[in-house]
């Protein structure tokens, strides 16, 4: 009866039949006890599951950050490999203005000696006739007329060197840059020039481009993509009798399409869908990393808001591979 009285005091006996026995009440309470115990157990398990989910989320976040860091390292590694491909061509490009500046400086040093000799004679109060004779002997008048062209030529050479170094810096440190306006035509021609000069074979180059095309994008990233595409084209023509590299720029649908075409053997149809996979390469061991096209695809689609594709072409009795890079003409029209 005690259990029944306790339930009555607690107001839990309402609506139950009067003949409900105490044994039944005990069974109900035990059942409720079991339910409460199960609820507590479920709550503990739920808290453990939440803790596991939090740990899994933290691990996933860390893995994602590690993946991003690894991707940046791969980009940096491939960028350095691409930079290495440019070295020979850049060295040749730097050699001309540096040689010009060196020759001009050598001439100016010789002129300095003549000026010092002439000024020393004036300071020693030589006669006017002796001074005029020395002036003709040292060719002072010719030197005076030659100094400005020498200085202007040296300045032009120094500016050319500065421009080349600036272009290399934009290529080597694209991650630190912001989008800016640049001439895509000049970038394409410069990239092709540097790489073709460093090639071990003589290559015919054909450009089908306007005089100038200004776009707003990441110049360093676009440069890295072009280096990889042009280098791939050069590698594909390594054993061709008459290698020819063609570039073309076309504007359609608010996009500029950059085409890099070679007259090599083309791409195996089975390889086409795997070209942009990481570490996939058809080149011999030690010749390629399998990361160039993979990284180029990521740069084109993510950083540059464009696209990158590849296909074979057959026209006018020629065949080869054709890579197409699309970039937005207007940044605001691009996705993202």
C-alpha positions as CSV (number, residue, x, y, z in Angstrom):
1,X,0.0,0.0,0.0
2,X,3.0,2.3,0.6
3,X,3.8,2.5,-3.1
4,X,0.2,3.3,-4.0
5,X,0.1,6.0,-1.3
6,X,3.3,7.5,-2.6
7,X,1.8,7.6,-6.2
8,X,-1.3,9.2,-4.8
9,X,0.7,11.9,-3.0
10,X,2.5,12.6,-6.2
11,X,-0.8,12.8,-8.2
12,X,0.2,9.9,-10.5
13,X,-2.8,7.7,-9.6
14,X,-5.4,9.8,-11.5
15,X,-7.4,8.0,-14.1
16,X,-6.2,4.6,-13.0
17,X,-8.8,1.9,-11.9
18,X,-9.4,1.6,-8.1
19,X,-8.6,-2.1,-8.2
20,X,-5.1,-1.4,-9.6
21,X,-2.9,-3.5,-7.3
22,X,0.3,-2.4,-5.6
23,X,2.3,-5.2,-7.5
24,X,1.2,-3.6,-10.7
25,X,2.3,-0.2,-9.5
26,X,5.7,-1.6,-8.7
27,X,6.0,-3.1,-12.2
28,X,5.0,0.3,-13.7
29,X,7.6,2.1,-11.7
30,X,10.3,-0.5,-12.6
31,X,9.4,-0.1,-16.2
32,X,9.6,3.7,-15.9
33,X,13.0,3.2,-14.2
34,X,14.2,1.1,-17.1
35,X,13.0,3.7,-19.6
36,X,14.8,6.4,-17.7
37,X,17.9,4.3,-17.6
38,X,17.7,3.7,-21.3
39,X,17.2,7.4,-22.0
40,X,20.3,8.3,-19.9
41,X,22.3,5.6,-21.8
42,X,21.1,7.0,-25.1
43,X,22.1,10.5,-24.0
44,X,25.5,9.3,-23.1
45,X,25.9,7.5,-26.4
46,X,24.7,10.6,-28.2
47,X,27.2,12.8,-26.5
48,X,29.9,10.2,-27.4
49,X,28.8,10.3,-31.0
50,X,28.8,14.1,-31.0
51,X,32.3,14.0,-29.6
52,X,33.3,11.5,-32.3
53,X,31.8,13.8,-35.0
54,X,33.6,16.8,-33.6
55,X,36.9,14.8,-33.7
56,X,36.2,13.6,-37.2
57,X,35.4,17.2,-38.3
58,X,38.6,18.5,-36.7
59,X,40.6,15.7,-38.5
60,X,38.8,16.5,-41.8
61,X,39.6,20.2,-41.4
62,X,43.2,19.4,-40.7
63,X,43.4,17.0,-43.6
64,X,41.8,19.6,-45.9
65,X,44.4,22.2,-44.8
66,X,47.2,19.7,-45.3
67,X,45.8,19.0,-48.7
68,X,45.8,22.7,-49.5
69,X,49.4,23.1,-48.2
70,X,50.5,20.1,-50.3
71,X,48.8,21.6,-53.4
72,X,50.6,24.9,-52.9
73,X,53.9,23.0,-52.5
74,X,53.2,21.0,-55.7
75,X,52.4,24.3,-57.5
76,X,55.6,25.8,-56.2
77,X,57.6,22.7,-57.2
78,X,56.2,22.6,-60.7
79,X,56.6,26.4,-61.0
80,X,60.3,26.0,-60.3
81,X,60.5,23.2,-62.8
82,X,58.8,25.5,-65.4
83,X,61.2,28.3,-64.4
84,X,64.1,26.0,-65.1
85,X,62.8,25.5,-68.6
86,X,62.9,29.2,-69.2
87,X,66.4,29.8,-68.0
88,X,68.2,29.2,-71.3
89,X,65.8,31.4,-73.3
90,X,65.9,34.1,-70.6
91,X,69.7,34.0,-70.5
92,X,69.8,34.6,-74.3
93,X,67.2,37.4,-73.9
94,X,69.2,39.1,-71.2
95,X,72.5,38.7,-73.0
96,X,71.7,41.2,-75.8
97,X,70.9,44.3,-73.6
98,X,73.6,43.4,-71.1
99,X,76.2,43.2,-73.9
100,X,75.0,46.5,-75.3
101,X,75.2,48.2,-71.9
102,X,78.7,46.7,-71.3
103,X,80.0,47.9,-74.7
104,X,78.6,51.4,-74.0
105,X,80.1,51.6,-70.5
106,X,83.5,50.4,-72.0
107,X,83.3,53.3,-74.5
108,X,82.4,55.8,-71.8
109,X,85.3,54.7,-69.7
110,X,87.6,55.5,-72.6
111,X,86.0,58.9,-73.1
112,X,86.6,59.6,-69.4
113,X,90.3,59.3,-69.8
114,X,90.3,61.7,-72.7
115,X,88.2,64.2,-70.8
116,X,90.6,64.0,-67.9
117,X,93.6,64.6,-70.1
118,X,91.9,67.5,-71.8
119,X,90.8,69.1,-68.5
120,X,94.2,68.7,-67.0
121,X,95.8,70.6,-69.9
122,X,93.3,73.4,-69.4
123,X,94.0,73.6,-65.7
124,X,97.7,73.8,-66.5
125,X,97.0,76.9,-68.6
126,X,98.3,75.6,-71.9
127,X,98.1,78.0,-74.8
128,X,95.0,78.3,-76.9
129,X,96.8,76.8,-79.9
130,X,97.9,73.8,-77.8
131,X,94.5,73.4,-76.3
132,X,92.9,73.4,-79.8
133,X,95.5,70.9,-81.1
134,X,94.8,68.6,-78.1
135,X,91.0,69.0,-78.6
136,X,91.4,67.7,-82.2
137,X,93.8,65.0,-81.2
138,X,91.5,63.6,-78.5
139,X,88.4,64.1,-80.7
140,X,86.6,65.9,-77.9
141,X,83.9,67.2,-80.3
142,X,83.1,63.7,-81.5
143,X,83.0,62.4,-77.9
144,X,80.6,65.2,-76.9
145,X,78.1,64.2,-79.7
146,X,78.5,60.5,-78.9
147,X,77.8,60.7,-75.2
148,X,74.1,61.2,-75.3
149,X,73.4,58.3,-77.7
150,X,75.6,56.1,-75.5
151,X,73.7,57.0,-72.4
152,X,70.3,56.7,-74.1
153,X,71.3,53.3,-75.4
154,X,72.5,52.1,-72.0
155,X,69.3,53.3,-70.4
156,X,67.3,51.5,-73.0
157,X,69.3,48.3,-72.4
158,X,68.9,48.7,-68.6
159,X,65.2,49.2,-68.9
160,X,65.0,46.0,-71.1
161,X,66.8,44.0,-68.4
162,X,64.5,45.5,-65.8
163,X,61.5,44.4,-67.8
164,X,62.7,40.9,-68.2
165,X,63.5,40.6,-64.5
166,X,60.0,42.0,-63.7
167,X,58.4,39.4,-66.0
168,X,60.4,36.6,-64.3
169,X,59.3,37.9,-60.9
170,X,55.7,37.8,-62.0
171,X,56.1,34.2,-63.1
172,X,58.1,33.0,-60.0
173,X,55.8,34.7,-57.4
174,X,52.3,34.6,-58.7
175,X,50.7,33.7,-55.4
176,X,51.7,37.1,-54.0
177,X,50.1,39.0,-56.8
178,X,46.7,40.5,-57.4
179,X,44.7,40.5,-60.6
180,X,45.8,43.3,-62.9
181,X,45.5,44.5,-66.5
182,X,48.2,43.1,-68.8
183,X,48.7,42.4,-72.5
184,X,47.9,38.7,-73.2
185,X,49.4,38.9,-76.7
186,X,52.8,40.1,-75.4
187,X,52.7,37.5,-72.7
188,X,52.1,34.7,-75.2
189,X,54.8,35.8,-77.6
190,X,57.3,36.3,-74.8
191,X,56.7,32.9,-73.4
192,X,57.0,31.2,-76.8
193,X,60.2,33.2,-77.6
194,X,61.9,32.2,-74.3
195,X,61.0,28.5,-74.6
196,X,61.8,28.2,-78.3
197,X,65.2,29.7,-77.7
198,X,66.0,27.2,-75.0
199,X,64.9,24.2,-77.2
200,X,67.4,21.8,-78.6
201,X,65.8,21.8,-82.1
202,X,64.9,24.6,-84.5
203,X,61.2,25.3,-84.5
204,X,59.0,27.3,-86.8
205,X,56.7,29.6,-84.9
206,X,53.4,31.0,-86.3
207,X,51.3,33.6,-84.4
208,X,47.7,34.4,-85.3
209,X,47.1,37.2,-82.8
210,X,46.0,40.8,-82.7
211,X,48.6,43.5,-82.1
212,X,47.4,43.8,-78.5
213,X,44.8,42.3,-76.2
214,X,44.4,43.7,-72.7
215,X,42.7,41.5,-70.0
216,X,42.3,41.6,-66.3
217,X,43.7,38.5,-64.6
218,X,46.6,36.9,-62.7
219,X,49.5,37.4,-65.1
220,X,51.8,35.1,-63.2
221,X,49.3,32.2,-63.2
222,X,48.5,32.7,-66.9
223,X,52.2,32.7,-67.6
224,X,52.8,29.5,-65.7
225,X,49.9,27.8,-67.6
226,X,51.4,29.0,-71.0
227,X,54.8,27.8,-70.1
228,X,53.5,24.3,-69.4
229,X,51.4,24.2,-72.6
230,X,54.2,25.5,-74.8
231,X,56.8,23.1,-73.2
232,X,54.4,20.2,-73.8
233,X,54.1,21.2,-77.4
234,X,57.9,21.4,-77.8
235,X,58.3,17.9,-76.2
236,X,55.7,16.5,-78.6
237,X,57.7,17.7,-81.6
238,X,61.1,16.6,-80.4
239,X,61.4,14.0,-83.2
240,X,59.6,15.8,-85.9
241,X,61.5,16.7,-89.1
242,X,59.8,20.1,-89.5
243,X,58.4,21.1,-86.1
244,X,55.9,23.9,-86.1
245,X,54.3,25.6,-83.1
246,X,51.2,27.7,-83.7
247,X,49.5,30.1,-81.3
248,X,46.1,31.8,-81.9
249,X,43.9,34.2,-79.9
250,X,40.2,34.3,-80.5
251,X,37.4,36.2,-78.8
252,X,34.0,34.7,-78.5
253,X,31.2,34.7,-75.9
254,X,32.9,37.2,-73.6
255,X,35.9,34.9,-73.5
256,X,39.4,35.0,-75.0
257,X,40.6,31.6,-76.3
258,X,44.3,30.9,-76.4
259,X,45.2,28.0,-78.7
260,X,48.6,26.3,-78.5
261,X,49.0,23.8,-81.4
262,X,51.8,21.5,-82.4
263,X,52.4,19.2,-85.4
264,X,53.5,16.2,-83.4
265,X,51.9,12.8,-83.3
266,X,48.8,13.9,-81.4
267,X,47.4,12.5,-78.2
268,X,46.3,8.8,-77.8
269,X,42.5,8.7,-77.6
270,X,42.8,6.6,-74.5
271,X,44.9,9.3,-72.8
272,X,42.7,12.3,-73.6
273,X,40.4,11.9,-70.6
274,X,43.4,11.4,-68.2
275,X,45.6,14.2,-69.3
276,X,44.7,16.5,-66.4
277,X,44.9,13.8,-63.7
278,X,47.7,14.2,-61.2
279,X,50.9,12.3,-61.8
280,X,49.7,11.0,-65.1
281,X,52.3,11.3,-67.9
282,X,53.2,9.6,-71.1
283,X,56.7,10.9,-71.0
284,X,59.7,8.7,-70.1
285,X,60.8,8.4,-66.5
286,X,62.7,11.5,-65.5
287,X,61.3,13.6,-68.4
288,X,58.0,14.6,-66.8
289,X,56.4,14.8,-63.3
290,X,52.8,14.3,-64.4
291,X,51.9,17.5,-62.6
292,X,52.2,20.2,-65.2
293,X,48.8,19.8,-66.9
294,X,47.1,19.0,-63.6
295,X,48.4,22.2,-62.0
296,X,47.7,24.2,-65.1
297,X,44.1,22.9,-65.1
298,X,43.6,24.0,-61.5
299,X,45.1,27.4,-62.1
300,X,42.9,27.9,-65.1
301,X,39.7,26.9,-63.5
302,X,40.2,28.1,-60.0
303,X,42.5,31.1,-59.9
304,X,42.0,32.5,-63.4
305,X,38.3,31.7,-63.7
306,X,38.6,30.1,-67.1
307,X,38.9,26.6,-68.5
308,X,41.5,24.3,-70.1
309,X,40.9,21.5,-72.6
310,X,42.8,19.4,-75.1
311,X,42.0,17.6,-78.3
312,X,43.5,16.3,-81.5
313,X,43.2,18.1,-84.8
314,X,43.4,17.0,-88.4
315,X,43.4,19.7,-91.1
316,X,45.2,20.4,-94.4
317,X,47.1,17.1,-94.3
318,X,48.5,17.9,-90.8
319,X,47.7,16.6,-87.4
320,X,48.8,17.2,-83.8
321,X,47.6,18.3,-80.4
322,X,45.6,21.4,-79.7
323,X,45.3,22.9,-76.2
324,X,42.7,25.6,-75.5
325,X,42.9,28.0,-72.6
326,X,39.9,30.2,-72.1
327,X,40.0,33.4,-69.9
328,X,37.2,35.9,-69.2
329,X,37.5,39.2,-71.0
330,X,35.8,40.9,-68.0
331,X,36.5,39.7,-64.5
332,X,32.9,40.6,-63.4
333,X,31.5,38.3,-66.1
334,X,33.5,35.3,-64.7
335,X,32.0,32.8,-62.3
336,X,32.9,33.0,-58.6
